[in-house]
Amino acid sequence: MNAPKQGMILAAGMGKRLGNDERIISKPLLEVAGKSLIQYMIEFTRSLGVGDLIVVGGFKYETLEAVVKKNDSKVILARNNRYELQNLVSFKTGLDKAADDDLFVCNADYIFMPHTIEAIKESPRELAVYASYDTSEDSTDAMKVRTDQNNKLLEMSKQLTEFQAIYSGMFFIPKELIPEVRKIVDDLMATEDLAKASVEVIFKALMNTGHTISVDDVGKPDWFEIDTVEEWEVAKRALEK
């Protein structure tokens, strides 16, 4: 399928579960196998063929900005000064710099395998979240996804006991929906508790207005999501061989 015209990496968070209050770098600058998490994600999005790429920073912004520019001078940087809140605010910050064109969105604290790139490349360019339908691994702390019989999104929550897939932290918005998403985000910014509202709240808002959201399969969930020191160590042991 055609490559996404633009991408957004959400990289503003403090990484509190990593004890980040005592570190001098932001979580996206943690290194695994000699490469920072933000480097992994920039390379990942570029591998998808993304053209314009927006990176939303916040905590320790200047250091992140320097690393991003050194690695990819064409990246568009956006600064979220309210990075202590949930990442709906970061999404709004990045959306203000985005064009009304296809938009691929991901978080900065993942490391994905090459097969995930290929799965996303082959997916239709439709309103979609990307997930793995392989639920055989431990999903205790994962964002779980419940779908209907047509693989359309019904619900997402870490608390679900019945679910069909595990969310990968990535989604796609086609260009014709960007103006509507802008309005939805503005409304959510005015009505939601921003200390709790993650970017995924827009999915429920879109479904409430009659949209269906596909849950596209990315294959085996062998990615590394780094939220804790333990997860960081697991990624290093696996990739620093």
Phi, psi and omega per residue, in radians:
M1 nan 2.909 3.119
N2 -1.131 2.499 3.134
A3 -1.201 2.573 3.055
P4 -1.034 2.407 -3.130
K5 -1.217 -0.560 -3.121
Q6 -2.557 2.693 3.140
G7 -2.310 2.807 3.108
M8 -2.428 2.248 3.065
I9 -1.941 2.139 3.139
L10 -1.554 1.932 -2.980
A11 -2.367 0.609 -3.014
A12 -1.748 -0.246 -2.938
G13 -1.181 2.857 -3.085
M14 -1.552 -0.321 -3.118
G15 1.142 0.836 -3.046
K16 -1.060 -0.556 -3.124
R17 -1.247 -0.174 3.067
L18 -1.733 0.125 -3.087
G19 1.216 0.595 -2.987
N20 -1.193 -0.277 3.128
D21 -1.067 -0.396 -3.080
E22 -1.790 0.025 -3.139
R23 -1.803 2.833 -3.099
I24 -1.789 0.030 3.109
I25 -2.152 2.791 3.088
S26 -1.419 2.770 -3.110
K27 -0.972 -0.701 3.138
P28 -1.076 -0.217 3.118
L29 -1.702 0.022 2.996
L30 -1.041 2.462 -3.078
E31 -1.842 2.479 3.014
V32 -2.333 2.144 -3.130
A33 0.965 0.727 3.048
G34 1.343 0.238 -3.101
K35 -2.428 2.407 -3.141
S36 -1.318 2.746 3.121
L37 -1.037 -0.673 -3.141
I38 -1.167 -0.575 3.055
Q39 -1.106 -0.782 3.104
Y40 -0.984 -0.777 -3.058
M41 -1.303 -0.583 3.048
I42 -1.119 -0.792 3.110
E43 -1.092 -0.675 3.131
F44 -1.073 -0.875 -3.107
T45 -1.170 -0.657 3.080
R46 -1.130 -0.588 3.104
S47 -1.144 -0.433 3.070
L48 -1.339 -0.171 -3.107
G49 1.576 0.228 3.134
V50 -1.011 2.364 3.118
G51 -1.489 -1.543 3.102
D52 -1.312 2.230 -3.085
L53 -2.132 2.164 3.120
I54 -1.847 2.233 3.022
V55 -1.968 2.133 3.140
V56 -1.713 1.984 3.107
G57 -1.853 3.003 3.129
G58 -2.820 -1.406 -3.141
F59 -1.107 2.251 -3.095
K60 0.901 0.849 -2.983
Y61 -1.009 -0.777 -3.032
E62 -1.078 -0.678 3.130
T63 -1.168 -0.771 3.100
L64 -1.069 -0.777 3.141
E65 -0.990 -0.774 -3.120
A66 -1.110 -0.738 -3.132
V67 -1.183 -0.760 -3.135
V68 -1.075 -0.837 -3.112
K69 -1.122 -0.603 3.108
K70 -1.149 -0.617 -3.074
N71 -1.547 -0.509 -3.125
D72 -2.715 1.676 -3.025
S73 -1.199 -0.236 -3.110
K74 -1.544 -0.091 3.128
V75 -1.132 2.428 3.035
I76 -1.628 2.114 -3.109
L77 -1.725 2.446 3.077
A78 -2.246 2.430 -3.062
R79 -1.896 2.105 3.053
N80 -1.736 1.872 -3.123
N81 -1.406 -0.119 3.115
R82 -1.926 0.814 -3.040
Y83 -1.169 -0.234 3.118
E84 -1.297 -0.223 3.106
L85 -1.528 3.056 3.108
Q86 -1.238 2.929 -2.893
N87 -1.413 0.089 2.927
L88 -1.023 -0.639 3.133
V89 -1.134 -0.703 3.094
S90 -1.120 -0.718 3.121
F91 -1.081 -0.759 3.084
K92 -1.040 -0.738 3.140
T93 -1.064 -0.774 3.119
G94 -1.240 -0.661 -3.124
L95 -1.080 -0.558 3.109
D96 -1.112 -0.377 3.119
K97 -1.757 -0.071 -3.072
A98 -1.516 2.688 3.045
A99 -1.536 2.937 3.059
D100 -1.419 1.235 -3.103
D101 -2.497 2.968 3.121
D102 -0.849 2.420 -3.051
L103 -2.376 2.126 3.033
F104 -1.781 2.301 -3.049
V105 -2.202 2.406 3.109
C106 -2.599 2.871 3.064
N107 -1.591 2.845 -3.056
A108 -1.627 -0.051 -3.003
D109 -1.867 0.576 3.103
Y110 -2.127 2.690 2.904
I111 -2.222 2.072 -3.086
F112 -1.830 2.729 3.110
M113 -1.579 2.802 -3.101
P114 -0.989 -0.591 -3.104
H115 -1.142 -0.470 3.093
T116 -1.172 -0.682 3.075
I117 -1.010 -0.834 -3.103
E118 -1.123 -0.680 3.137
A119 -1.098 -0.742 -3.141
I120 -1.201 -0.665 3.095
K121 -1.038 -0.612 -3.072
E122 -1.502 -0.143 -3.088
S123 -1.348 2.652 3.089
P124 -1.126 2.668 3.097
R125 -1.554 1.397 -3.105
E126 -2.349 2.904 3.073
L127 -1.043 2.025 -2.984
A128 -2.712 2.636 2.854
V129 -1.915 2.632 -3.106
Y130 -1.845 2.315 -3.042
A131 -2.631 2.898 3.051
S132 -1.846 2.297 3.077
Y133 -1.546 0.050 3.037
D134 -1.511 1.802 -3.092
T135 -1.868 0.405 -3.067
S136 -1.356 -0.360 -3.137
E137 -1.486 2.954 3.102
D138 -1.087 2.119 -3.099
S139 -2.059 0.405 -3.059
T140 -0.942 -0.809 -3.058
D141 -1.805 0.229 -3.079
A142 -1.571 2.722 2.993
M143 -1.389 2.042 -3.033
K144 -1.685 2.631 -3.030
V145 -2.208 2.213 3.039
R146 -1.853 2.317 -3.089
T147 -2.163 2.904 2.973
D148 -1.550 -3.023 -3.070
Q149 -1.194 -0.253 3.129
N150 -1.783 0.291 -3.135
N151 1.051 0.670 3.039
K152 -1.813 2.500 -3.052
L153 -1.128 2.316 3.001
L154 -1.945 -0.707 -3.024
E155 -2.874 2.621 3.055
M156 -2.364 2.295 3.097
S157 -2.982 2.590 3.027
K158 -1.254 -0.296 -3.066
Q159 -1.601 -0.052 -3.113
L160 -1.081 2.426 3.058
T161 -1.788 -0.409 3.040
E162 -2.035 2.112 -3.083
F163 -2.734 2.839 -3.095
Q164 -1.987 -0.273 -3.028
A165 -2.687 2.914 3.103
I166 -2.024 2.189 -3.088
Y167 -1.227 2.453 -3.105
S168 -1.713 -0.009 -3.101
G169 1.408 0.259 -3.105
M170 -2.219 2.542 3.059
F171 -2.655 2.925 -3.059
F172 -2.341 2.329 3.086
I173 -2.087 2.083 3.106
P174 -1.243 2.710 -2.986
K175 -1.023 -0.570 -3.091
E176 -1.188 -0.282 -3.138
L177 -1.744 -0.127 -3.081
I178 -1.026 -0.798 3.110
P179 -1.024 -0.703 3.117
E180 -1.167 -0.696 3.116
V181 -1.111 -0.663 3.080
R182 -0.999 -0.787 -3.136
K183 -1.165 -0.733 3.121
I184 -1.035 -0.793 -3.124
V185 -1.115 -0.742 3.095
D186 -1.037 -0.744 3.126
D187 -1.129 -0.749 -3.137
L188 -1.147 -0.653 3.115
M189 -1.091 -0.493 -3.111
A190 -1.537 -0.344 -3.005
T191 -2.055 -0.397 -3.066
E192 -1.530 2.741 2.963
D193 -1.356 1.820 -2.997
L194 -1.216 -0.238 3.046
A195 -1.318 -0.246 -3.110
K196 -2.123 -0.271 -2.981
A197 -1.479 1.853 3.040
S198 -1.466 2.905 -3.070
V199 -1.053 -0.423 -3.097
E200 -1.153 -0.200 3.107
V201 -1.117 -0.360 3.126
I202 -1.191 -0.454 3.129
F203 -1.100 -0.807 3.129
K204 -1.091 -0.704 3.126
A205 -1.106 -0.702 3.108
L206 -1.152 -0.716 3.110
M207 -1.157 -0.605 3.120
N208 -1.162 -0.369 3.106
T209 -1.720 0.221 3.010
G210 1.722 0.047 3.140
H211 -1.483 2.547 2.983
T212 -1.790 2.487 -3.105
I213 -2.067 2.077 3.118
S214 -1.272 2.572 3.029
V215 -1.949 1.710 -3.024
D216 -1.540 2.350 -3.044
D217 -1.387 2.261 3.074
V218 -1.889 0.194 3.097
G219 1.461 -2.743 -3.044
K220 -0.967 2.369 -3.129
P221 -1.485 1.026 -3.075
D222 -1.663 0.408 3.080
W223 -1.377 2.903 3.050
F224 -1.941 2.104 3.022
E225 -1.881 2.155 -2.984
I226 -1.934 1.707 3.097
D227 -1.966 -0.395 -3.056
T228 -2.255 2.883 3.080
V229 -1.053 -0.659 -3.141
E230 -1.103 -0.730 3.125
E231 -1.186 -0.627 3.066
W232 -1.075 -0.787 3.135
E233 -1.126 -0.668 3.104
V234 -1.077 -0.782 3.140
A235 -1.107 -0.717 -3.138
K236 -1.146 -0.732 3.141
R237 -1.116 -0.632 -3.094
A238 -1.323 -0.614 -2.984
L239 -1.834 -0.222 -3.125
E240 -1.768 0.826 -3.135
K241 -1.609 nan nan
